[in-house]
Amino acid sequence: MKKYRDTLLGRIGNVQRVVGRQGLEAALITRASDIQYLTGLYFEGSVFIAGRSITPRFMVDSMNYSLAHSRLSGEGICVVNTRGDRVEALRDALPPRSMKKIGYQASNVSHLLYLTLARALRGSELIDSSPCDTARMIKLPSELRHIRHAARETLRIWRDVSRKIAPGMTEKEIAALVDLGVRKRGYVNSFETIAASGPNGAFPHAIPTDRRLKKGECLLVDFGIRSGGYCSDLTRVWSKGRIMRKIRLLLDHVLTIQSTVISMIRPGVQIRKLLDEVEKYIKNNSLDKHVLHGLGHGLGLDVHEPPFLSSREKSTVLKSGMVITVEPGLYEEGLGGVRVEDMVLVKAGGCEVLTR
């Protein structure tokens, strides 16, 4: 238990330092996965308060208070029972006269809650802040153990399921086969399984239908599991027999792009460099109209989390300990699409593909 608590306190300390660097007295952390990162507990509707000069506070309702208190109370963490009035409890915990700037997670707070907080904390400036994002990008050894395990198990599930797929099966049946494989190994899905055959593969986030897979068609399967709270994410293209020439060419391009990007991944490389290389390849091969999404994303407690391999984070520099997906995809409406996705760990001297 001491090692567990020390790990959490280390994470909290990192976040407190980020709050200080942002010029805030405190930050209200409301995203459930961030709270899980800081406490080891996943409670919707709870609030964690991290600040430069205040004791970390974990604010939970009466239903979850006993569990939180038994797991976290003690040196360094104060567990507070909100007794059904979260705003009143926050007002007591954060006297507005002593707090000039308070961070809050705008993407995870409703407009109504924001207005309520603004009234309750009148005199304090509320500033959009997600201090956990920076800390969570670098995975600790304990986190990497869960992620590696999730990646290995996901591969095992896919190898088992891929042998059972056959022309004539519907997309819903194939998705159910994947989900059954996940459950048989004792896991839950990290997101809803995608199984898209033939022309339905042109939709990156296709919803499985009653359409039957035909011989010679490509099937795109995208799924993941959770292990110890941490996510995996894998996409594969399945086929039997000769596939349409144009789809084969798109798949060859996707594999080339992915191989090129993975070969470039190492600490110190700016995401911009990866994007520029892919953009050059796309333009040289006149593939612009086939691109519908970014190159990849970070993953951990959430299946999509920073860093994102997209233009919005092109200045981000890859660092040892980051886990990202590399998932180039090319699509053509009415014809189909292909995407290949692998999980990659950035490490000293280069990277390691976790899903091979």
C-alpha positions in Angstrom: 0.0 0.0 0.0 2.9 2.4 0.8 4.4 1.9 -2.7 0.9 2.5 -4.2 0.5 5.7 -2.2 4.0 6.9 -3.0 3.3 6.5 -6.7 0.1 8.5 -6.5 1.8 11.2 -4.5 4.6 11.4 -7.1 2.0 12.0 -9.8 0.1 14.5 -7.7 3.4 16.4 -7.1 4.1 16.5 -10.9 0.7 18.0 -11.5 1.1 20.5 -8.7 4.3 21.8 -10.3 2.5 22.1 -13.6 -0.3 24.2 -11.9 2.4 26.4 -10.5 4.1 26.9 -13.8 0.8 27.9 -15.3 0.5 30.7 -12.7 -2.5 29.2 -11.0 -3.2 29.0 -7.3 -5.2 25.8 -7.8 -6.8 23.6 -10.5 -10.1 21.8 -10.5 -9.6 18.4 -12.1 -12.9 16.8 -13.2 -12.1 14.5 -16.1 -12.6 10.9 -14.7 -9.5 9.5 -16.3 -7.4 12.3 -14.9 -8.8 11.6 -11.4 -8.1 7.9 -12.0 -4.5 8.8 -12.8 -4.1 10.8 -9.6 -6.1 8.5 -7.2 -6.3 5.1 -8.8 -10.1 5.4 -8.5 -12.6 6.0 -11.3 -15.5 8.0 -10.0 -17.7 10.1 -12.4 -18.7 13.4 -10.9 -15.8 13.7 -8.4 -13.4 16.6 -8.3 -9.7 16.6 -7.5 -8.1 19.9 -6.4 -4.4 20.4 -6.9 -2.6 23.6 -6.0 0.8 25.1 -5.2 0.2 25.7 -1.5 -2.8 23.7 -0.5 -3.2 20.1 0.5 -4.5 17.9 -2.4 -8.2 17.4 -2.0 -10.3 14.5 -3.5 -13.9 15.5 -3.3 -16.4 12.6 -3.7 -20.1 12.0 -2.9 -21.4 10.1 0.1 -21.8 6.8 -1.9 -18.1 6.7 -2.7 -16.6 8.4 0.3 -15.9 5.3 2.4 -14.0 3.5 -0.4 -12.0 6.7 -1.2 -11.2 7.4 2.4 -10.1 3.8 3.1 -7.8 3.8 0.0 -6.4 7.4 0.1 -6.7 9.0 3.5 -3.5 9.7 5.3 -0.4 11.7 4.7 -0.6 14.0 1.8 -4.2 13.5 0.5 -7.4 14.9 2.0 -10.6 13.0 1.1 -13.8 15.2 1.4 -17.4 14.1 1.5 -19.4 16.6 -0.6 -22.7 15.3 0.9 -24.4 16.0 -2.4 -23.4 19.6 -2.8 -20.3 19.7 -4.8 -20.4 23.5 -5.4 -20.8 24.3 -1.7 -17.9 21.9 -0.9 -15.7 23.6 -3.5 -16.5 27.0 -2.1 -15.4 25.9 1.3 -12.2 24.3 0.0 -11.3 27.3 -2.2 -11.9 30.6 -0.4 -12.1 33.0 -3.4 -10.3 35.9 -1.7 -7.1 33.8 -1.5 -7.4 32.4 -5.0 -6.9 34.8 -7.8 -6.6 32.3 -10.6 -8.2 28.8 -10.6 -7.9 26.4 -13.4 -10.8 24.3 -14.6 -11.2 21.8 -17.5 -13.4 23.6 -20.0 -13.8 20.5 -22.2 -15.2 18.6 -19.3 -17.4 21.2 -17.6 -21.0 22.1 -18.8 -22.0 25.7 -19.3 -24.4 25.4 -16.3 -21.6 24.1 -14.0 -19.3 26.8 -15.2 -21.8 29.5 -14.4 -22.4 27.9 -11.0 -18.7 27.8 -10.3 -18.2 31.4 -11.4 -20.9 32.5 -8.9 -19.5 30.4 -6.1 -15.9 31.5 -6.7 -16.7 35.1 -7.4 -13.5 37.1 -7.1 -11.4 34.3 -8.7 -10.6 34.2 -12.4 -11.4 30.8 -13.9 -8.9 29.7 -16.6 -9.1 26.7 -18.9 -6.4 24.3 -17.8 -5.7 20.6 -18.1 -2.5 20.1 -16.0 -2.6 16.3 -16.2 -2.1 16.2 -20.0 1.6 16.9 -19.8 2.2 14.4 -17.0 0.2 11.6 -18.6 2.0 11.8 -21.9 5.1 10.2 -20.3 4.2 6.7 -19.1 5.7 5.4 -15.9 7.1 1.8 -15.7 4.0 0.7 -13.8 1.8 2.1 -16.6 3.9 0.5 -19.3 3.4 -2.9 -17.8 -0.3 -2.6 -18.2 0.0 -1.2 -21.7 2.4 -3.9 -22.9 0.1 -6.5 -21.5 -2.9 -5.0 -23.2 -1.1 -4.9 -26.5 0.0 -8.5 -26.3 -3.5 -9.7 -25.4 -5.1 -7.7 -28.2 -2.7 -9.4 -30.7 -3.6 -12.8 -29.3 -7.3 -12.0 -29.6 -6.9 -10.9 -33.2 -4.9 -13.9 -34.2 -7.6 -16.2 -32.8 -10.5 -14.2 -34.3 -8.9 -13.8 -37.8 -8.8 -17.5 -38.3 -12.5 -17.7 -37.7 -13.6 -15.0 -40.1 -15.0 -16.2 -43.4 -16.9 -14.8 -46.4 -20.6 -14.8 -45.8 -20.4 -13.5 -42.3 -22.1 -10.2 -41.5 -20.2 -7.2 -40.1 -22.2 -7.6 -36.9 -21.3 -11.2 -36.6 -17.6 -10.4 -37.0 -17.7 -7.6 -34.5 -19.5 -9.9 -32.0 -16.8 -12.6 -32.6 -14.1 -10.0 -31.7 -16.1 -8.9 -28.6 -16.5 -12.5 -27.5 -12.8 -13.0 -27.8 -12.3 -10.0 -25.6 -14.7 -11.3 -23.0 -13.3 -14.8 -23.0 -9.9 -13.4 -22.0 -11.5 -11.5 -19.2 -11.3 -8.0 -20.6 -13.6 -5.2 -21.7 -13.4 -3.2 -24.9 -11.7 0.2 -24.9 -14.2 1.3 -27.5 -16.9 -0.2 -29.7 -15.5 -2.6 -32.2 -15.4 -1.5 -35.9 -15.9 -4.2 -38.6 -16.4 -2.8 -42.1 -16.5 -4.8 -45.3 -16.2 -3.8 -48.9 -17.5 -0.2 -49.6 -18.3 0.3 -45.9 -14.5 0.4 -45.3 -14.6 3.9 -46.7 -16.1 5.2 -43.4 -13.2 5.4 -40.8 -15.7 5.0 -37.9 -18.1 2.6 -39.6 -20.8 1.0 -37.5 -21.1 -2.8 -38.1 -24.2 -3.7 -40.2 -25.9 -6.8 -41.6 -23.8 -6.5 -44.8 -22.1 -9.8 -45.6 -18.5 -10.1 -46.4 -17.8 -11.2 -49.9 -14.9 -13.3 -51.2 -12.2 -11.0 -52.5 -13.3 -8.0 -50.4 -11.2 -6.4 -47.7 -12.5 -6.3 -44.1 -11.3 -3.5 -41.8 -11.3 -4.4 -38.1 -10.5 -1.9 -35.4 -10.7 -2.8 -31.7 -9.0 -2.6 -28.3 -9.2 -3.7 -24.7 -8.6 -2.3 -21.2 -6.1 -3.9 -18.9 -5.6 -2.4 -15.4 -7.5 0.6 -16.8 -5.1 1.1 -19.7 -6.2 0.9 -23.3 -5.0 -0.8 -26.4 -5.9 0.0 -30.0 -5.3 -2.1 -33.1 -6.5 -2.0 -36.7 -6.0 -4.7 -39.2 -7.1 -5.4 -42.8 -8.3 -8.9 -43.5 -8.9 -10.5 -46.9 -9.2 -13.9 -48.5 -8.3 -14.4 -52.2 -7.3 -11.8 -54.7 -8.6 -8.3 -53.7 -9.5 -5.4 -56.0 -6.4 -3.9 -57.6 -7.1 -0.3 -56.4 -7.6 -1.4 -52.8 -4.4 -3.4 -53.0 -2.5 -0.2 -54.2 -4.1 1.8 -51.3 -3.0 -0.8 -48.8 0.6 -0.8 -50.2 0.7 3.0 -49.8 -0.6 2.7 -46.2 2.0 0.1 -45.3 4.8 2.3 -46.8 3.6 5.4 -44.9 3.4 3.5 -41.6 6.8 1.9 -42.1 8.4 5.2 -42.9 6.9 7.0 -39.9 7.8 4.3 -37.4 11.4 4.3 -38.7 11.5 8.1 -37.8 10.2 7.8 -34.3 12.7 8.5 -31.6 13.1 11.0 -28.6 13.7 14.5 -29.8 11.8 14.3 -33.1 9.1 16.9 -33.5 5.7 15.7 -34.7 5.9 18.3 -37.5 8.7 16.2 -39.0 6.5 13.1 -39.2 3.6 15.0 -40.7 5.8 16.7 -43.3 7.2 13.4 -44.5 3.7 11.9 -44.8 2.4 15.1 -46.6 5.2 14.9 -49.1 4.5 11.2 -49.8 0.7 11.9 -50.1 1.3 14.7 -52.6 3.9 12.9 -54.6 1.5 10.0 -55.1 -1.7 12.1 -55.6 -3.4 10.6 -52.6 -4.8 13.8 -51.1 -8.5 13.0 -51.7 -8.1 9.6 -49.9 -7.0 11.1 -46.6 -9.7 11.6 -44.0 -8.0 11.7 -40.6 -4.8 12.3 -38.6 -1.8 10.0 -38.4 -2.3 8.8 -34.9 -2.7 9.6 -31.2 -1.4 8.9 -27.7 -3.1 6.3 -25.6 -3.2 5.3 -22.0 -6.1 5.6 -19.6 -8.0 7.1 -22.5 -7.9 5.5 -26.0 -7.4 9.0 -27.5 -5.2 11.3 -25.5 -2.2 13.6 -26.1 0.0 13.7 -28.0 -1.9 13.7 -31.2 -0.1 13.2 -34.5 -1.9 16.0 -36.2 -1.4 19.6 -37.1 -2.8 20.9 -33.8 0.2 19.4 -32.0 2.9 19.6 -34.7 5.3 21.5 -32.4 5.2 18.7 -29.8 8.5 16.8 -29.4 8.4 13.1 -28.9 9.9 11.9 -25.6 10.9 8.6 -24.1 8.0 7.0 -22.4 5.3 8.2 -24.8 3.0 5.6 -26.3 1.3 6.5 -29.6 -0.5 4.8 -32.4 0.6 5.1 -36.0 -2.5 4.5 -38.1 -2.4 5.9 -41.7 -5.6 5.3 -43.6 -6.7 5.8 -47.2 -10.3 5.8 -48.3 -12.5 6.1 -51.4 -16.2 6.4 -51.1 -18.1 3.7 -52.9 -15.0 1.5 -53.1 -13.7 1.0 -49.6 -10.8 1.9 -47.4 -7.8 0.5 -45.6 -6.1 1.4 -42.3 -3.3 -0.3 -40.4 -2.7 0.7 -36.8 0.0 -0.3 -34.4 0.9 0.9 -30.9 4.4 2.3 -30.6 6.5 3.1 -27.5 9.0 5.9 -27.8 12.2 4.9 -26.1 15.9 5.8 -25.9 17.5 5.3 -29.3 14.3 4.9 -31.2 11.0 3.1 -30.6 9.4 -0.3 -30.0 6.3 -1.5 -31.8 4.1 -3.1 -29.1 1.6 -4.8 -31.4 3.9 -7.0 -33.5 
